Amino acid sequence: MGGCANCDCIPREASQAPEGRCCQKDFANLSPFALIAFLSLDDSLQRPHSVSVSLGFTRAFRTVWQNTENAVLEAAVVSAAHLLISSADLWWNRSLNTGMRLLLVGFIRDRLIQFISKLQFALTVLLASWMEKKQHRATTATLCTLNVTFFPLVLGIIALSTLLSAPLLPLFTLPVFLVGFPRPTQSWPGAVGTSACVCADTMYYEQMAPRLTAGLQTAMAAGSFGLLLPGSHYLGRFQDRLIWIMILECGYTYCCVNIKGLELQETSCHAAEARRVDELFESAFEQECPKICSLNEHFGNVLTPCTVLPVKLYSDARNVLSGIIDSHENLKSFKSDLIKVLVFILLQYCSKRSRKQENFHKTASKGNVAPVVLPPLNPSSHSQSPEDIDSFKSETLNDWSDDIFGDEPVVKKGKEGKNWLTDFPGTTLPLPGSVDPQRVDDLPTDTVSERSLYKAVLLGYPAADRGKEEGVAYIPLCEFSSPHSHLVSLPEEWRPSCMPSSKMKEMSPLFPEDWYQFLLSQLECFPSEAMPSAALEEITKDKVLRDSYIHTVMTCYVGLLGIDDMVPTAGHILRVYNGVLPWSSALDWLTVKPELFQLVLKAFRYTLKLMVDKASLGPVEDFKELKGCLEEYESDWYIGLVSDEQWKEAVLQEKPSLFSLGYDPTMGVYTGRVLTLQEALIQVGKVNADAVRGQWANLSWELLYATNDDEERYSIQAHPLLLRNLTVQAAEPPLGYPVYSSEPLSVRW
């Protein structure tokens, strides 16, 4: 196609947003006003009004705004007829006014389009029953012969269903045609978007719907979808996702659509039709050297390719990690990297905690906000009973029992069918130096200030007996050598006491002293009045702070890998990644500290992702590159389980990348799943609306009058030409089962 004849505009693809206006767009915007002027100057409006005049012109003025393109066509046909037969004494000129002429032309136009669409649908069913091998049955020849012999009768049934605007019902999708129950085109059992078979895949369509709406706006404004009519259906395809788009309502420069998402777990029928959709779109959009004159290889298919839409969504890549996760060299490197990542995560957490406290105190000192009472780190309401702890130990030991058949992990559930990890909900942490709000009212005035001062340093104090905290000063066994060490100190509740001193001495040399000092030199958590260079030097030399990190980090390390400090296996990696830790004395200490447990689990998952990246992209050169990788994981990645609620939140918040580790028991391989947010092309085609209505009518008839106990009923079997399985899925529940259905979305241009 060339440019506009009256200007230098160049037609743009649907994937490009229009940057300017051309005379075609201006004409489209002025069309309703030109039609209103045409109707307003008609002679029929100057004479006394009748019922026919009121009815015809009311419909004409409404159609101008609700269906501008068809209104222009009808006005052109009426004007041409008036010029050709204006002098003849015909019923057209004698009995009909302009409004009724427009009504009659509009009715003929609508029924003619429906008749052609229904005839195409009937021919597709007839040809498919004969040409498709899977549809060919013993009675097929008989049915085809009867349709050819009684072709006038079949044509009469099609004409009757067209006249009534009723769906053409192919009985069991065979060439046996009936007139379906007349129903509105926009018929559904309830409000649009309120019913769907929600599952784990729903979130991907939910994230994509607003982005897809923006792409539809550009394509519809450019005319890439053709003539928009209520009841039209479009099918979009990207990777394993199938998007069903239905036009609910349309008018002048606006459209209301419903977007549905079909299931991602492909059955054999689903996959057969999806492959046909891919072939059809590939032949239309992806040919490098398209043939000028060639036969349509997909003649008779109810899907017609329309356009390609650029939409920002998640691409899903699944890789086999066997050979990486079970490599002995990689697993040895995993151990040393785990300690470094633990140091990084804990230092980052403590520094951010100090910055939040500083900002809170600054804001409170200005009097802008009221004091906020923060709950303790480990409230007593979440404490476990001895019975729960014993049960937890036994379940964990069962999960970690020796498996002579291999390392395949089996993540068991705790009591009531839930994972024990969910029994520790996240809590808000107290700020360093804050006073316990539950006990401060009972203390004398001088004791409150003294206790607040001692609380500023979180480590090195003896444990106080329960019930004797009031009136007893906190006398430290050892103090930080730097007054700034509290800015990165670990919470007092995280001071470990479960590891024997001999074991701690054995594990302490594994602590990366140089990495610890490097991270301290890169921190930015110091108040404005302090000198960062001097403070950093003092903190780096603080042995008490360093020893506290050594004890906490190595205790967490033992909790993740076990007391034996052996090279982990691939099965061990997957079990801990899923939140099932080996039993040790450190495990009981970790499980009663939910915030620390989540940080430790996050560090383990970051280490696994680091191992995969090093195996595929190459080793990390220095500390600066390692710190950059971990910071990227923190800001741009969510690394966890697909079943986590945080995974869904990350998708809906459009986190740039997501990673998950899995195991395929059928293939016996470890797998990795990576979601990447990027702009991709969704291929969209138009589905024959009468084919959709006819199959939905057959589905309703089959479930009401020919139902049985077989879930694999005939109506959902694969039919590559009619796309029967996909069409049935897209029906509103309970007839269909889409996994996502949006509320009515308004598209304006």
Residue pairs with C-beta under 8 A, 6 or more apart in sequence:
1 11
2 11
3 9
3 10
3 11
4 22
4 23
4 24
6 23
7 22
7 23
9 20
9 22
9 23
9 24
12 18
12 222
13 222
13 224
13 307
13 308
14 218
14 219
14 222
14 224
14 307
14 308
14 309
15 218
15 307
15 308
15 309
15 310
15 681
16 218
17 218
18 25
18 218
18 221
18 222
28 68
29 253
31 68
31 71
31 72
32 64
32 65
32 68
32 71
32 252
35 64
35 68
35 71
35 72
35 75
36 61
36 64
38 75
39 45
39 57
39 60
39 61
39 64
39 98
39 99
42 57
42 97
42 98
42 99
44 53
44 57
44 97
44 98
44 99
45 53
45 57
47 53
52 96
52 97
52 99
52 100
53 97
53 99
53 100
55 99
55 100
55 103
56 97
56 98
56 99
56 100
56 101
56 102
56 103
57 98
57 99
58 99
59 99
59 102
59 103
59 106
60 71
60 98
60 99
60 102
60 103
63 70
63 71
63 74
63 102
63 106
64 71
64 252
65 251
65 252
66 250
66 251
66 252
67 229
67 250
67 251
68 251
68 252
69 227
70 106
70 109
70 227
73 109
74 102
74 105
74 106
74 109
75 102
77 105
78 98
78 101
78 102
78 105
81 92
81 101
85 92
85 93
86 93
92 101
96 104
111 162
111 163
111 165
114 162
114 165
114 690
115 158
115 159
115 162
117 688
117 689
117 690
118 158
118 161
118 162
118 168
118 690
118 694
119 158
120 688
120 690
120 691
121 168
121 170
121 302
121 688
121 690
121 691
121 694
122 154
122 158
122 168
122 170
122 175
122 177
123 300
124 300
124 301
124 302
124 688
124 691
124 721
124 722
125 170
125 173
125 174
125 175
125 177
125 722
126 144
126 147
126 175
127 300
127 721
128 135
128 300
128 719
128 721
128 722
129 135
129 136
129 140
129 143
129 144
129 174
129 175
130 136
130 140
130 144
132 719
132 720
132 721
134 718
135 719
143 174
143 175
143 176
144 175
147 154
147 175
154 177
157 168
157 177
157 178
157 179
158 168
158 177
160 179
161 167
161 168
161 179
161 180
164 179
164 182
165 182
165 185
166 179
166 180
166 181
166 182
166 183
167 180
167 181
167 183
167 690
167 693
167 694
167 696
167 697
168 177
168 178
168 179
168 180
168 690
168 693
168 694
169 177
169 178
169 179
169 180
169 694
169 697
169 698
169 701
170 176
170 177
170 694
170 695
170 698
171 177
171 178
171 698
171 701
172 698
172 702
172 706
172 714
172 715
173 695
173 698
173 714
173 715
173 719
173 722
173 724
180 693
180 694
180 697
180 698
180 701
181 697
185 230
185 231
185 689
185 693
186 230
186 231
186 248
186 249
188 732
189 195
189 732
189 733
189 734
190 732
192 248
192 258
192 741
192 743
192 744
193 258
193 741
193 742
193 743
193 744
194 741
194 743
195 732
195 733
195 741
196 202
196 260
196 733
196 738
196 739
196 740
196 741
197 263
197 733
197 737
197 738
197 739
198 739
198 740
199 263
199 739
200 642
200 643
201 261
201 263
201 264
201 265
201 739
201 740
202 261
202 739
202 740
203 648
203 651
203 652
204 241
204 261
204 264
204 313
204 314
204 651
205 241
205 243
205 259
205 260
205 261
205 739
205 740
206 652
206 740
207 313
207 314
207 651
207 652
207 654
208 241
208 243
208 261
208 311
208 313
208 314
209 259
209 740
209 742
209 745
211 311
211 312
211 313
212 236
212 243
212 259
212 309
212 311
212 313
212 682
213 257
213 259
213 745
213 747
214 311
215 309
215 310
215 311
215 682
216 225
216 245
216 255
216 257
216 309
216 747
217 747
217 748
217 749
218 309
218 749
219 225
219 307
219 309
219 684
220 228
220 255
220 747
220 749
221 749
224 306
224 307
225 232
225 234
225 306
225 307
225 684
225 686
226 306
226 686
228 247
228 250
228 255
229 247
229 250
229 689
230 247
230 248
230 249
230 250
231 246
231 247
231 689
231 693
232 246
232 247
232 686
232 689
233 244
233 245
233 246
233 247
233 686
233 687
233 689
233 692
233 730
234 244
234 245
234 246
234 247
234 306
234 684
234 685
234 686
234 687
235 242
235 243
235 244
235 245
235 277
235 303
235 684
235 685
235 686
235 687
235 723
235 726
236 242
236 243
236 244
236 245
236 309
236 682
236 683
236 684
236 685
237 243
237 274
237 277
237 278
237 281
237 682
237 683
237 684
238 311
238 313
238 680
238 681
238 682
238 683
239 315
239 316
240 264
240 266
240 274
240 316
241 261
241 262
241 264
242 261
242 262
242 274
242 277
242 726
243 259
243 260
243 261
243 262
243 682
244 259
244 260
244 261
244 262
244 726
244 729
244 730
244 738
245 257
245 258
245 259
245 260
245 684
246 257
246 258
246 260
247 255
247 256
247 257
248 256
248 257
248 258
248 744
249 255
249 256
249 744
250 256
253 748
253 749
254 746
254 747
254 748
254 749
255 746
255 747
255 748
256 744
256 745
256 746
256 747
257 744
257 745
257 747
258 741
258 742
258 743
258 744
258 745
259 740
259 741
259 742
259 745
260 730
260 738
260 740
260 741
260 742
261 738
261 739
261 740
261 741
262 270
262 726
262 729
262 730
262 738
262 739
263 270
263 729
263 737
263 739
264 739
266 274
267 725
268 718
269 716
269 717
269 718
269 725
270 718
270 725
270 726
270 729
272 718
272 720
272 725
273 718
273 719
273 720
273 723
273 724
273 725
273 726
274 726
276 298
276 301
276 720
276 721
276 723
277 303
277 685
277 723
277 726
279 298
280 298
280 301
280 303
280 305
280 685
281 305
281 683
281 685
283 297
283 298
284 305
284 683
284 685
285 305
285 308
285 683
300 721
301 720
301 721
301 723
302 687
302 688
302 691
302 692
302 721
302 722
302 723
303 685
303 686
303 687
303 688
303 723
304 685
304 686
304 687
304 688
305 683
305 684
305 685
306 684
306 685
306 686
307 684
308 681
308 682
308 683
308 684
309 681
309 682
309 684
310 679
310 680
310 681
310 682
311 679
311 680
311 681
311 682
312 654
312 677
312 678
312 679
312 680
313 677
313 678
313 680
313 682
314 651
314 658
314 675
314 676
314 677
314 678
315 675
315 676
315 678
315 680
316 673
316 674
316 675
317 673
317 674
317 675
317 676
318 671
318 672
318 673
318 674
319 671
319 672
319 673
319 674
320 669
320 670
320 671
320 672
321 612
321 661
321 669
321 670
321 671
321 672
322 570
322 669
322 670
324 330
324 611
324 612
324 615
324 616
325 570
325 573
325 574
325 608
325 611
325 612
325 661
325 670
326 569
326 570
326 670
327 615
328 567
330 611
330 614
330 615
331 567
331 568
331 569
331 570
331 573
332 567
333 611
333 614
334 568
334 573
334 607
334 608
334 611
335 561
335 567
335 568
336 510
336 512
337 607
337 610
337 611
338 557
338 560
338 561
338 603
338 604
338 607
339 510
339 511
339 512
339 553
339 554
339 557
340 512
340 515
340 626
341 603
341 604
341 606
341 607
341 610
341 630
342 553
342 556
342 557
342 600
342 603
343 511
343 512
343 515
343 516
343 519
343 549
343 553
344 519
344 603
344 627
344 630
345 599
345 600
345 602
345 603
345 606
346 490
346 549
346 552
346 553
346 599
347 488
347 516
347 519
347 520
347 523
347 549
348 634
349 599
350 487
350 488
350 489
350 490
350 491
351 487
351 488
351 523
351 524
351 525
352 525
353 429
353 431
353 432
354 432
354 486
354 487
354 488
354 525
355 525
356 431
357 431
357 432
357 433
357 434
358 527
360 372
360 431
363 369
364 371
373 437
374 428
374 429
374 430
374 431
374 434
374 437
375 427
375 428
375 430
376 427
376 430
376 436
376 438
377 427
377 429
377 430
377 491
377 493
377 593
377 595
378 427
378 493
378 592
378 593
378 594
379 427
382 424
382 425
382 427
382 594
383 592
384 392
384 591
384 592
389 588
391 414
391 415
392 414
392 420
392 591
393 583
393 588
395 412
395 414
395 420
396 420
396 580
396 581
396 582
396 583
396 587
397 583
398 412
399 410
399 411
399 412
399 575
399 580
400 575
400 580
400 582
400 583
403 571
406 571
407 569
407 570
407 571
407 572
407 574
408 571
408 663
408 665
408 668
409 571
409 574
409 575
409 578
409 580
409 663
411 419
411 575
411 578
411 579
411 580
412 580
413 419
414 420
414 423
419 579
420 591
421 579
421 597
424 591
424 594
424 597
425 594
426 594
426 595
426 598
427 594
427 595
429 491
429 595
430 436
430 491
432 455
432 456
432 458
432 486
432 489
432 491
433 452
433 455
433 456
433 486
434 452
434 455
435 448
435 451
435 452
435 455
439 469
439 470
440 448
442 470
443 451
443 470
443 471
444 471
447 470
447 471
450 473
451 473
451 474
454 461
454 473
454 474
454 476
455 474
456 486
457 476
457 479
457 480
457 485
457 486
457 489
458 486
458 489
458 490
458 491
458 492
459 480
459 489
459 490
459 492
459 495
459 544
459 545
459 548
460 476
460 477
460 478
460 479
460 480
460 544
460 548
461 474
461 475
461 476
461 477
461 492
462 474
462 475
462 477
464 472
464 474
478 544
479 544
480 486
480 489
480 542
480 544
480 545
481 538
481 541
481 542
481 543
481 544
482 535
482 538
482 539
482 541
482 542
482 545
483 538
484 526
484 530
484 535
484 538
484 539
485 538
485 539
485 542
485 544
485 545
487 525
487 526
487 535
487 539
488 520
488 523
488 525
488 539
488 545
489 545
489 548
490 548
490 549
490 552
493 593
494 552
494 593
494 596
495 548
495 551
495 552
496 551
496 552
496 555
496 586
496 589
497 589
498 555
498 585
498 586
498 588
498 589
499 507
499 551
499 554
499 555
499 558
499 585
499 586
503 558
503 563
504 550
504 551
504 554
504 555
507 554
507 557
507 558
507 565
508 550
508 554
510 554
510 557
511 549
511 550
511 553
511 554
513 546
514 623
515 623
516 546
516 549
517 540
518 623
518 627
519 627
520 536
520 539
520 540
521 536
521 540
522 627
523 536
524 532
526 532
526 535
539 545
555 586
555 589
556 586
556 590
556 596
556 600
556 603
558 565
558 584
558 586
559 581
559 584
559 586
559 587
559 589
559 590
559 600
560 576
560 581
560 600
560 604
561 568
561 572
561 582
562 582
562 584
563 584
563 585
563 586
568 576
570 670
572 582
573 608
573 661
574 661
574 663
574 670
575 581
575 582
576 582
576 601
576 604
577 604
577 605
577 608
577 641
577 661
578 641
579 601
579 641
581 587
581 590
590 596
590 597
590 600
591 597
602 639
605 639
605 640
605 661
606 630
606 633
606 639
608 639
608 661
609 633
609 637
609 639
609 659
610 620
610 629
610 630
610 633
612 672
613 629
614 620
620 626
620 629
633 639
636 655
636 656
636 657
637 655
637 656
637 657
637 658
637 659
638 646
638 647
638 650
638 655
638 657
638 658
638 659
639 658
639 659
639 660
640 646
640 647
640 660
641 647
641 660
642 660
642 662
642 673
647 658
647 660
650 658
651 658
651 675
654 677
655 677
656 676
656 677
657 674
657 675
657 676
657 677
658 673
658 674
658 675
659 672
659 673
659 674
659 675
660 672
660 673
661 670
661 671
661 672
661 673
662 670
662 671
662 672
662 673
663 669
663 670
663 671
664 670
664 671
687 723
687 727
691 722
691 727
692 727
692 730
695 715
695 722
695 724
695 727
695 728
696 727
696 728
696 731
696 735
698 715
699 715
699 728
699 731
699 735
699 736
700 735
702 713
702 714
702 715
703 735
707 713
715 724
715 728
716 724
716 725
716 728
716 729
717 724
717 725
718 724
718 725
719 725
728 735
728 736
729 736
729 737
729 738
730 736
730 738
732 741
